[in-house]
Amino acid sequence: MSKKILITGYTGFVGSNLTKYFADYYLIGLDLISANTVNEHYNWQNLGAIKEINTIIHLAGKAHDTNNLSKQEDYFNINLGLTQQIFDYFVLSSAKKFIFFSSVKAVADKVVGNILTENDEPNPLTPHGQSKLAAEKYILSRPIPKGKHVYILRPCMIHGSGNKGNLNLLYGFVKRRFPWPLGAFENLRSFTSIDNLLFIINELIEKNIESGIYQVADDEPLSTNELIELISESMNRKAIIWRIPKWIVQAAVKVGDAIGLPLNNERMKKLTDSYVVSNQKLKSAIGVVHLPMSSREGLKHTLESIINSKCS
């Protein structure tokens, strides 16, 4: 039997990259909508009809809503409810490995100290993080049959081909030649390039890695100012960074919250707070000193994909 991988949420950003990367495998997709990137497609109502698989990668979930329009029960119904359903299936199935995509936000919305590790006590403050942590706890509460492995991955912001979100927002900002007004905020943030993520998933599938919770991040954190410089470089431009006093920026953000401008408090935190994530436990488990793609190279690849998508 050829190796069969079941991927939930396979039509999303990460899932689309996974189906390309593992195109030589026999892929089974579980999603609300179908695409021709898998060998077989199922929906959640006929999950039990899927037979003979080796690995389950559980991506399906509800991402954090930066506009705060979603209800708390929506997060728990999806992030916890679907995880319960697919993990119960895994326990009874022929699959030997289960890879669950949680989030660093299941641990902390703000890093206390210099760096976030797997030893930090989880204290998520948003429904997104709380529902992901509830899903983790459900997985850990179930007895695992002998011979099966379970990996709970906590990635920080993932970027790559098909990327959406704040990176595209920054790209559009620089493209319009707007000066970057937040240069006074010195920060460091961890990112996860899709190239490194695909390498990690392949290692978990192909090697006998110990079950556990693993944070996922590139090796080097970068500041938002460095990110603006990289975006400008990708356009062959000189970065325009203004260091406006923080109190003026914070006053403008309050106005943004009040009248619905793009620069609101939620985005402000993501762009200026530090959030550094350790990947040492994961690298030790898979036996590497460095991940194959540096933070800068990974971001350059993502920016190239954004530029190409704008030109097509």
C-alpha positions as CSV (number, residue, x, y, z in Angstrom):
1,M,0.0,0.0,0.0
2,S,1.4,3.4,-0.9
3,K,1.7,5.9,1.9
4,K,-1.7,7.6,2.5
5,I,-2.0,10.9,4.2
6,L,-5.3,12.4,5.4
7,I,-5.3,16.2,5.5
8,T,-8.2,18.1,7.0
9,G,-8.6,21.7,5.8
10,Y,-6.5,20.9,2.8
11,T,-7.9,23.7,0.6
12,G,-6.6,26.4,2.9
13,F,-3.2,28.2,2.8
14,V,-1.1,25.6,4.6
15,G,-3.1,22.7,3.2
16,S,-2.6,23.9,-0.4
17,N,1.2,24.0,0.2
18,L,1.1,20.6,1.8
19,T,-0.7,18.9,-1.1
20,K,1.9,20.3,-3.5
21,Y,4.8,19.1,-1.4
22,F,3.4,15.6,-0.8
23,A,2.1,15.2,-4.4
24,D,3.9,11.9,-4.7
25,Y,1.9,10.4,-1.8
26,Y,-1.7,9.2,-1.9
27,L,-3.6,12.2,-0.5
28,I,-7.1,12.1,1.0
29,G,-8.7,15.4,1.7
30,L,-11.3,16.2,4.3
31,D,-12.8,19.7,3.9
32,L,-16.0,21.6,3.4
33,I,-15.1,22.3,-0.2
34,S,-13.3,20.1,-2.7
35,A,-10.3,20.6,-4.9
36,N,-8.4,18.5,-7.5
37,T,-5.2,18.6,-5.4
38,V,-6.0,15.2,-3.7
39,N,-6.7,11.7,-4.8
40,E,-9.9,11.4,-2.7
41,H,-12.2,14.0,-1.1
42,Y,-14.5,13.5,1.9
43,N,-16.6,15.8,4.0
44,W,-17.0,15.6,7.8
45,Q,-20.3,13.7,7.6
46,N,-18.6,10.7,5.9
47,L,-15.3,10.6,7.8
48,G,-16.0,7.0,8.9
49,A,-15.9,5.9,5.2
50,I,-12.1,6.6,5.0
51,K,-10.1,3.4,5.3
52,E,-6.4,2.5,5.4
53,I,-4.3,5.6,6.1
54,N,-0.9,6.1,7.6
55,T,-0.9,9.7,8.8
56,I,-3.5,12.3,9.7
57,I,-2.6,16.0,9.5
58,H,-5.3,18.1,11.2
59,L,-5.3,21.6,9.8
60,A,-9.0,22.5,9.8
61,G,-9.8,25.2,12.3
62,K,-11.0,28.7,12.8
63,A,-8.3,31.4,12.7
64,H,-8.3,34.5,15.0
65,D,-10.7,37.1,13.8
66,T,-8.8,40.5,14.0
67,N,-12.1,42.3,13.7
68,N,-13.5,40.5,16.8
69,L,-16.8,39.7,15.1
70,S,-16.9,36.0,15.8
71,K,-18.6,34.4,18.8
72,Q,-16.7,32.4,21.3
73,E,-18.8,29.3,20.6
74,D,-17.8,29.5,17.0
75,Y,-14.2,28.9,17.9
76,F,-15.0,26.0,20.3
77,N,-17.4,24.4,17.9
78,I,-14.7,24.3,15.2
79,N,-11.3,24.2,16.9
80,L,-12.4,21.8,19.7
81,G,-15.3,20.0,18.1
82,L,-13.6,19.0,14.9
83,T,-10.4,18.0,16.8
84,Q,-12.5,15.7,19.0
85,Q,-14.1,14.2,15.9
86,I,-10.9,13.5,14.0
87,F,-8.9,12.4,17.0
88,D,-11.5,9.9,18.0
89,Y,-11.3,8.6,14.4
90,F,-7.5,8.4,14.6
91,V,-7.5,6.3,17.8
92,L,-9.5,3.6,16.1
93,S,-8.0,3.9,12.6
94,S,-5.0,2.3,11.0
95,A,-3.1,5.6,11.1
96,K,0.1,5.6,13.1
97,K,0.8,9.3,13.3
98,F,-1.4,12.3,14.1
99,I,-0.2,15.8,13.6
100,F,-2.3,18.6,15.1
101,F,-1.9,22.2,14.2
102,S,-2.5,24.2,17.3
103,S,-1.0,27.7,17.8
104,V,1.5,29.6,20.0
105,K,-1.6,31.6,20.9
106,A,-2.8,28.5,22.8
107,V,-0.1,29.5,25.3
108,A,0.3,33.3,25.3
109,D,-1.0,36.3,23.6
110,K,2.0,38.3,24.9
111,V,5.4,36.8,25.7
112,V,6.4,37.4,29.3
113,G,10.2,37.4,29.4
114,N,12.6,37.1,26.5
115,I,11.3,33.9,24.8
116,L,8.4,31.5,24.8
117,T,9.1,27.9,25.4
118,E,7.1,24.7,25.8
119,N,7.6,24.9,29.5
120,D,5.6,28.2,29.9
121,E,2.2,27.8,31.6
122,P,-0.6,28.3,29.0
123,N,-2.7,31.4,29.6
124,P,-4.5,32.2,26.4
125,L,-6.7,35.3,26.6
126,T,-8.7,35.0,23.3
127,P,-11.4,32.5,22.2
128,H,-9.0,31.4,19.4
129,G,-6.2,30.5,21.8
130,Q,-8.6,29.1,24.5
131,S,-10.3,26.8,22.0
132,K,-6.9,25.6,20.6
133,L,-5.7,24.8,24.2
134,A,-9.0,23.0,24.9
135,A,-8.3,20.9,21.8
136,E,-4.8,20.1,23.0
137,K,-6.1,19.1,26.4
138,Y,-8.6,16.7,24.8
139,I,-5.9,15.0,22.7
140,L,-3.7,14.7,25.8
141,S,-6.5,13.3,27.9
142,R,-7.1,10.3,25.5
143,P,-5.1,7.1,25.9
144,I,-3.0,6.4,22.8
145,P,-2.8,2.9,21.5
146,K,0.7,1.4,21.4
147,G,2.6,2.1,18.2
148,K,0.9,5.4,17.5
149,H,2.5,8.9,17.7
150,V,0.9,12.2,18.3
151,Y,2.4,15.6,17.6
152,I,0.9,18.9,18.8
153,L,2.5,21.7,16.8
154,R,2.3,25.3,18.0
155,P,3.4,27.4,15.0
156,C,3.8,31.2,15.1
157,M,2.8,33.2,12.1
158,I,3.2,31.0,9.0
159,H,4.0,32.7,5.7
160,G,4.6,31.5,2.1
161,S,2.9,31.1,-1.2
162,G,-0.7,32.0,-0.9
163,N,-0.1,34.0,2.3
164,K,-2.8,36.3,3.5
165,G,-2.9,38.7,6.5
166,N,-0.6,41.3,8.0
167,L,2.3,40.5,5.6
168,N,0.1,41.4,2.6
169,L,-1.0,44.5,4.5
170,L,2.6,45.6,5.0
171,Y,3.4,44.8,1.4
172,G,0.5,47.0,0.2
173,F,1.6,49.7,2.5
174,V,5.1,49.8,1.2
175,K,4.0,49.4,-2.4
176,R,1.9,52.6,-2.1
177,R,5.1,54.4,-1.0
178,F,3.7,55.2,2.4
179,P,6.4,56.0,5.0
180,W,6.4,53.4,7.8
181,P,5.4,55.4,10.9
182,L,6.1,52.9,13.6
183,G,9.9,53.0,13.4
184,A,10.2,54.1,17.1
185,F,8.9,50.7,18.2
186,E,11.9,48.3,18.5
187,N,10.7,44.7,18.6
188,L,11.5,41.1,17.6
189,R,9.0,38.6,16.3
190,S,9.3,35.0,15.3
191,F,7.9,33.8,12.0
192,T,7.5,30.4,10.4
193,S,8.3,30.0,6.7
194,I,6.2,27.4,4.8
195,D,9.5,25.9,3.5
196,N,10.6,25.1,7.1
197,L,7.2,23.9,8.0
198,L,7.0,21.5,5.1
199,F,10.5,20.2,6.1
200,I,9.3,19.6,9.6
201,I,6.1,17.8,8.6
202,N,8.2,15.5,6.4
203,E,10.6,14.7,9.2
204,L,7.7,13.9,11.5
205,I,6.2,11.5,8.9
206,E,9.4,9.9,7.8
207,K,11.3,9.5,11.1
208,N,10.5,8.0,14.5
209,I,10.2,11.2,16.4
210,E,9.0,11.2,20.0
211,S,5.4,12.3,20.6
212,G,4.9,15.6,22.2
213,I,4.1,19.3,22.0
214,Y,6.5,21.3,19.8
215,Q,6.7,25.0,19.0
216,V,7.4,25.8,15.4
217,A,9.4,28.9,14.3
218,D,12.2,29.9,12.1
219,D,15.6,30.2,13.8
220,E,16.0,33.9,13.8
221,P,13.4,36.5,15.0
222,L,13.2,39.8,13.0
223,S,11.9,43.2,13.8
224,T,9.1,44.9,12.0
225,N,11.5,47.5,10.8
226,E,13.7,44.8,9.3
227,L,10.6,43.4,7.6
228,I,9.8,46.8,6.1
229,E,13.3,46.9,4.8
230,L,13.0,43.4,3.2
231,I,9.7,44.3,1.6
232,S,11.3,47.5,0.2
233,E,14.3,45.6,-1.0
234,S,12.0,43.1,-2.9
235,M,10.7,46.2,-4.8
236,N,14.2,47.6,-5.4
237,R,13.3,50.6,-3.2
238,K,14.8,52.3,-0.2
239,A,12.8,51.8,2.9
240,I,11.1,54.9,4.3
241,I,10.9,54.5,8.1
242,W,9.7,57.3,10.3
243,R,10.3,57.3,14.0
244,I,7.2,59.2,15.2
245,P,7.0,59.5,19.0
246,K,5.1,56.6,20.5
247,W,2.5,58.7,22.2
248,I,1.4,60.2,18.9
249,V,1.1,56.8,17.3
250,Q,-0.9,55.4,20.3
251,A,-3.3,58.4,20.1
252,A,-3.8,57.7,16.4
253,V,-4.5,54.0,17.1
254,K,-7.3,55.0,19.5
255,V,-8.9,57.0,16.7
256,G,-8.5,53.9,14.4
257,D,-10.3,51.8,16.9
258,A,-13.1,54.3,17.1
259,I,-13.8,54.8,13.4
260,G,-12.6,51.5,12.0
261,L,-9.3,52.4,10.4
262,P,-6.9,49.6,9.3
263,L,-4.4,50.6,12.0
264,N,-6.2,49.5,15.1
265,N,-5.1,48.3,18.5
266,E,-5.2,44.6,17.4
267,R,-2.9,45.2,14.4
268,M,-0.7,47.6,16.3
269,K,0.2,44.9,18.8
270,K,1.0,42.4,16.1
271,L,3.2,44.9,14.3
272,T,5.1,46.4,17.3
273,D,5.1,43.9,20.2
274,S,7.9,41.4,20.6
275,Y,6.9,37.8,20.3
276,V,10.0,35.5,20.2
277,V,9.4,31.7,20.1
278,S,11.9,29.0,20.8
279,N,12.2,26.1,18.4
280,Q,15.0,24.3,20.2
281,K,12.9,21.4,21.4
282,L,11.7,20.6,17.9
283,K,15.2,20.9,16.4
284,S,16.6,18.5,19.0
285,A,13.8,16.0,18.4
286,I,14.3,15.9,14.6
287,G,18.1,16.1,15.0
288,V,19.1,19.3,13.3
289,V,21.1,22.3,14.4
290,H,19.5,24.8,12.0
291,L,16.3,24.6,9.9
292,P,17.0,24.6,6.2
293,M,15.6,28.1,5.5
294,S,16.7,31.2,7.3
295,S,14.1,33.8,8.3
296,R,15.3,36.3,5.8
297,E,15.4,33.8,2.9
298,G,12.0,32.5,3.8
299,L,10.5,35.9,3.8
300,K,12.1,36.8,0.5
301,H,10.5,33.7,-1.0
302,T,7.1,34.8,0.4
303,L,7.5,38.3,-0.9
304,E,8.4,36.9,-4.4
305,S,5.2,34.9,-4.4
306,I,3.2,38.0,-3.4
307,I,4.8,40.0,-6.2
308,N,4.2,37.2,-8.7
309,S,0.5,37.0,-7.7
310,K,0.1,40.7,-8.1
311,C,1.6,40.5,-11.6
312,S,-0.4,37.5,-12.8
